[in-house]
Amino acid sequence: MSQTSRSVWKYEVPVDDEWHEVLIPSPGRVLHVDSQGARTTVAVWAEVTPGSAELIPQRFRVFGTGQPIPARSSYVGSTLAGPFVWHVYEETPGLFGKYGDQE
């Protein structure tokens, strides 16, 4: 029986108060969040199966401490970037279409 190989890929999420969609090969799961010194992006590392025929769209957004967080989102991780602390959330499907943009 052959094993499916896995790999860790990095995705950059801008710090700009917007949701950003990335296509992650399935199965995939987020492992870590960090800033790598940049104040304009946050890196998200995910374990993926390269060459997977199925790409899963996932939407991420970076929030600053004290910003309101939409109800239909899930915490992914936090990171320090100089004087700032950024918090990454994943948007989860809502009742009004594919994603929960509408509050």
Beta strands, then each sheet from edge to edge (+ up, - down):
strand 1: 7-14
strand 2: 20-25
strand 3: 29-34
strand 4: 41-48
strand 5: 55-64
strand 6: 73-81
strand 7: 84-91
sheet 1: 1+ 4- 3+
sheet 2: 2+ 5- 7+ 6-
end
